[in-house]
Amino acid sequence: MSADPAQLRWLVLGASGFVGSAIVDELKQRGVTVVAMPAPRLRSAALSGPTTQSDQPAQQIVAEAQTQVAGTAILECQEALRTAFAGFDVVVNAAGLATPGDGESPELTGANGLLPTVAAMAARDAGVRRFVHLSSASVQGHRRVIDESADRAPFSAYSRSKALGEQALELVSAQLAPLSLVTVRATSVQGPSRPTTQSLIKVASSPIASVAAPGNFVTPVSSIDALAWFVVETGQYAGQVPAVILQPWEGLSVSDVLTAAGGRTPHRLPQFLCRWILSAGYFTSRLLGEKLHGPLRRVELMWFGQEQTPGWAASVGLIPHSSIATLLERAREQK
């Protein structure tokens, strides 16, 4: 992309959501032309199931997106998006269902798995230059270090649906040229009004606030301001951008996060105790259809955090100002 960034025309799909609205605000603050568009609702039959590791569900999503097995709703969605995207340089797909604790459903797979491919194909047909899709670092599951590789190990219905979205985009990427297709894996994004942030503050302010000893594990907890800034910088970047990039780390440890959110130093628990509790919790959750996977994952991140490999952003100097500690402190004071 060689145009003056200030002259680029943007459209944000799913602009009324937590991430989408922040991206729109960031663009408006820069004086950039941006149109906010609500996300269409799609359903998909490509349910992966808890143990499916093959590409079959992603291939089914691609087939649906290419209308080989599509219904009227998908055909109408494609045409509506193609018309809406015409004349825009950058389209950001911030749409999706953020329901980490819910079970698998056609609605969840449609929003997180099918819509990204349908929207990307519409963007190509409309002559869009760059399509930025918001995914989640949760697609790599419990691995100790997250990165920008195609390695995925989703552990819940939500993370599987986001992984399917990534896989389907990979399968059609060669067909999308000359569209520049970029998937941004957001980490554990917090915002003052977000329910998960309010829950974090509540826990951090309570006697149960704790970390696994020694308490200096790196955490992927990040701020919505940093994510919005990074998405805009990625969308307007003049050079080539890799197909998958990771939201940069904001420099905090698990103890830093709880101290900022709760105003108190968290307890340090023995690692063996934390791992035993998590192991027993996940076992119980699997018996209950993964109903506890979301809350357990939040506890796991609170205790052990998750490291991330410096990726494309670090290599080109696109590192946002770290604002997560200030965000959590202000949210706690306003509570």
KABEL-V251622 format. One record per residue. N is the residue number from 1. RES is the residue in one letter. PHI is phi in degrees with one decimal (none if undefined). OMEGA is omega in degrees with one decimal (none if undefined). Layout:
N:RES:PHI:OMEGA
N:RES:PHI:OMEGA
This chain:
1:M:none:-174.6
2:S:-114.2:-178.0
3:A:-70.7:174.4
4:D:-60.6:-178.1
5:P:-52.9:-178.4
6:A:-68.0:-177.7
7:Q:-95.5:-179.7
8:L:-68.8:178.0
9:R:-106.2:-172.9
10:W:-114.3:168.7
11:L:-132.6:179.0
12:V:-112.1:178.3
13:L:-88.6:-174.4
14:G:81.0:-171.4
15:A:-74.3:-179.4
16:S:-88.5:-178.1
17:G:-80.9:-177.2
18:F:-58.2:-178.7
19:V:-77.8:-177.3
20:G:-58.6:-179.3
21:S:-66.0:178.2
22:A:-67.9:178.0
23:I:-67.1:176.9
24:V:-60.1:178.6
25:D:-61.3:179.2
26:E:-61.3:179.6
27:L:-66.1:179.7
28:K:-64.5:178.3
29:Q:-63.2:178.6
30:R:-88.0:-179.7
31:G:74.5:-176.8
32:V:-93.4:176.0
33:T:-69.7:-179.0
34:V:-142.0:175.6
35:V:-117.0:178.5
36:A:-95.6:-177.1
37:M:-131.8:176.3
38:P:-69.1:-177.4
39:A:-85.3:172.8
40:P:-72.1:179.3
41:R:-103.3:178.8
42:L:-123.5:173.9
43:R:-119.1:177.8
44:S:-135.8:178.2
45:A:-89.0:-175.4
46:A:-81.9:-179.9
47:L:-82.7:-172.1
48:S:-87.3:-175.4
49:G:79.3:-173.7
50:P:-59.5:-172.4
51:T:-113.2:-176.9
52:T:-73.5:179.8
53:Q:-116.0:-175.7
54:S:-82.8:177.9
55:D:-86.8:-173.7
56:Q:-57.9:178.6
57:P:-60.7:178.7
58:A:-65.5:177.5
59:Q:-65.2:177.4
60:Q:-67.7:177.5
61:I:-62.6:178.5
62:V:-61.3:178.3
63:A:-61.1:177.1
64:E:-63.3:-178.6
65:A:-65.1:179.8
66:Q:-87.7:174.5
67:T:68.1:176.4
68:Q:-67.4:175.8
69:V:-128.8:-173.2
70:A:-81.0:173.6
71:G:-94.3:-178.9
72:T:-59.5:-177.2
73:A:-60.0:-179.1
74:I:-70.7:178.0
75:L:-60.4:179.2
76:E:-65.8:178.9
77:C:-63.9:179.5
78:Q:-58.3:-178.0
79:E:-66.8:179.6
80:A:-64.7:179.6
81:L:-68.4:179.3
82:R:-58.6:178.5
83:T:-67.8:-178.2
84:A:-66.3:-175.5
85:F:-79.7:-175.7
86:A:-60.0:177.8
87:G:91.1:-179.9
88:F:-102.9:180.0
89:D:-90.0:-177.2
90:V:-128.2:173.5
91:V:-117.2:177.4
92:V:-110.2:175.3
93:N:-95.8:177.2
94:A:-102.8:-178.4
95:A:-81.0:177.7
96:G:146.0:176.5
97:L:-105.3:179.4
98:A:-95.8:-176.7
99:T:-128.5:-175.8
100:P:-56.8:-175.9
101:G:-95.4:-176.5
102:D:-85.9:178.0
103:G:-85.1:-178.9
104:E:-69.8:-179.6
105:S:-158.6:176.2
106:P:-59.6:179.5
107:E:-69.0:179.8
108:L:-65.0:179.4
109:T:-66.5:178.1
110:G:-63.8:-177.6
111:A:-72.3:-173.5
112:N:-97.7:-177.0
113:G:-103.0:-174.7
114:L:-88.8:-174.5
115:L:-56.1:180.0
116:P:-55.4:-179.6
117:T:-71.5:177.4
118:V:-59.1:-178.7
119:A:-68.1:-179.9
120:A:-65.4:178.9
121:M:-66.3:176.5
122:A:-66.1:178.5
123:A:-63.7:176.6
124:R:-59.6:-177.6
125:D:-65.5:-178.4
126:A:-86.8:178.6
127:G:82.4:177.4
128:V:-66.2:-179.5
129:R:-81.4:-176.7
130:R:-136.0:178.1
131:F:-117.5:-179.1
132:V:-109.2:-179.8
133:H:-104.0:178.5
134:L:-90.2:175.4
135:S:-110.6:-176.0
136:S:-140.3:175.9
137:A:-65.3:178.1
138:S:-64.8:178.9
139:V:-64.5:178.3
140:Q:-95.6:169.9
141:G:58.4:-171.2
142:H:-91.3:-176.8
143:R:-58.4:-172.6
144:R:-65.4:-178.6
145:V:-129.1:177.3
146:I:-89.8:-177.0
147:D:-151.0:-176.6
148:E:-105.8:-178.5
149:S:-81.8:176.9
150:A:-82.4:177.9
151:D:-69.5:-179.5
152:R:-132.5:177.5
153:A:-146.8:-177.9
154:P:-62.6:-172.5
155:F:-126.3:-176.9
156:S:-148.3:179.5
157:A:-59.5:-179.9
158:Y:-63.4:-177.5
159:S:-66.1:176.0
160:R:-66.2:179.5
161:S:-65.7:176.9
162:K:-69.1:177.3
163:A:-64.7:177.4
164:L:-62.3:177.1
165:G:-60.4:177.9
166:E:-65.2:-177.4
167:Q:-62.0:-179.8
168:A:-64.2:177.5
169:L:-63.8:176.0
170:E:-60.2:-176.5
171:L:-66.0:-177.6
172:V:-103.8:-172.8
173:S:-56.9:-178.6
174:A:-66.1:-179.0
175:Q:-84.1:-173.2
176:L:-92.7:179.7
177:A:-57.3:7.5
178:P:-89.9:179.3
179:L:-61.0:173.4
180:S:-84.2:-175.3
181:L:-105.4:-178.0
182:V:-131.5:173.5
183:T:-107.3:177.3
184:V:-101.5:176.0
185:R:-87.7:176.9
186:A:-76.1:179.1
187:T:-93.5:-176.1
188:S:-86.7:-169.0
189:V:-81.3:-178.7
190:Q:-117.3:176.0
191:G:-150.2:-174.4
192:P:-53.5:-175.7
193:S:-97.8:-176.4
194:R:-77.4:-179.6
195:P:-55.6:-179.7
196:T:-65.4:177.6
197:T:-70.0:177.8
198:Q:-63.7:176.8
199:S:-67.0:177.7
200:L:-60.9:179.4
201:I:-63.6:179.5
202:K:-62.1:179.7
203:V:-67.7:-177.3
204:A:-64.3:-179.7
205:S:-88.7:-174.7
206:S:-102.3:178.0
207:P:-65.2:-178.1
208:I:-87.7:177.5
209:A:-59.2:-174.1
210:S:-155.6:175.9
211:V:-136.3:174.6
212:A:-79.3:-179.0
213:A:-58.0:10.0
214:P:-89.7:175.1
215:G:91.3:-178.1
216:N:-109.3:179.1
217:F:-64.4:177.4
218:V:-67.0:-179.8
219:T:-121.1:176.7
220:P:-86.3:178.0
221:V:-59.3:-173.2
222:S:-140.5:-176.5
223:S:-104.6:177.5
224:I:-65.6:178.8
225:D:-63.7:-180.0
226:A:-66.0:179.4
227:L:-65.8:-179.6
228:A:-60.2:178.3
229:W:-59.9:-176.5
230:F:-66.1:179.3
231:V:-63.1:179.6
232:V:-65.5:178.4
233:E:-61.6:178.3
234:T:-67.0:-178.4
235:G:-61.8:-177.0
236:Q:-97.5:-177.4
237:Y:-59.5:-172.4
238:A:-73.8:-177.3
239:G:-90.4:177.4
240:Q:-74.4:178.5
241:V:-123.6:178.3
242:P:-57.9:-178.1
243:A:-64.6:179.7
244:V:-131.4:176.7
245:I:-131.5:-175.0
246:L:-109.8:175.1
247:Q:-57.7:-175.9
248:P:-65.1:176.9
249:W:-69.6:-179.8
250:E:-102.3:166.6
251:G:89.5:-176.5
252:L:-101.8:171.8
253:S:-101.0:179.7
254:V:-62.3:178.2
255:S:-67.9:178.3
256:D:-59.0:-177.6
257:V:-63.7:-178.7
258:L:-67.2:177.9
259:T:-65.6:179.5
260:A:-67.4:-176.8
261:A:-78.2:-174.7
262:G:-111.1:-179.7
263:G:70.9:-179.7
264:R:-150.4:179.2
265:T:-78.0:-178.0
266:P:-72.8:174.8
267:H:-69.7:175.5
268:R:-108.6:-177.7
269:L:-104.7:176.8
270:P:-60.2:-178.3
271:Q:-59.6:-176.7
272:F:-62.1:179.5
273:L:-67.0:179.5
274:C:-61.3:-178.3
275:R:-68.0:178.5
276:W:-65.8:179.5
277:I:-61.5:-179.5
278:L:-65.4:179.4
279:S:-61.4:179.1
280:A:-65.6:-179.5
281:G:-65.6:-180.0
282:Y:-67.3:177.3
283:F:-61.7:179.0
284:T:-63.3:-178.8
285:S:-62.8:178.4
286:R:-62.7:176.9
287:L:-65.4:-178.5
288:L:-99.0:179.4
289:G:76.2:177.4
290:E:67.3:-177.5
291:K:-64.4:-177.7
292:L:-102.9:-175.1
293:H:-60.2:-179.5
294:G:-60.6:178.7
295:P:-60.8:179.4
296:L:-64.5:179.0
297:R:-64.9:177.8
298:R:-65.7:176.5
299:V:-66.0:179.0
300:E:-59.4:178.0
301:L:-67.6:178.2
302:M:-63.4:-176.3
303:W:-82.1:-170.5
304:F:-111.9:-177.6
305:G:62.3:178.0
306:Q:-168.0:-179.1
307:E:-78.8:175.0
308:Q:-140.0:-179.7
309:T:-78.0:174.7
310:P:-57.1:-174.1
311:G:-116.7:-175.9
312:W:-56.9:-177.1
313:A:-57.2:179.8
314:A:-66.5:-177.1
315:S:-69.3:-179.6
316:V:-111.0:176.1
317:G:78.8:178.6
318:L:-96.3:180.0
319:I:-109.2:-178.0
320:P:-70.7:172.8
321:H:-64.9:-179.4
322:S:-75.1:-178.7
323:S:-124.5:-174.6
324:I:-67.2:-179.7
325:A:-64.1:178.6
326:T:-63.1:179.3
327:L:-60.3:-178.4
328:L:-68.3:178.8
329:E:-63.8:179.1
330:R:-66.0:178.6
331:A:-63.8:178.3
332:R:-67.5:-178.7
333:E:-68.3:-178.7
334:Q:-85.5:-175.7
335:K:-68.2:none
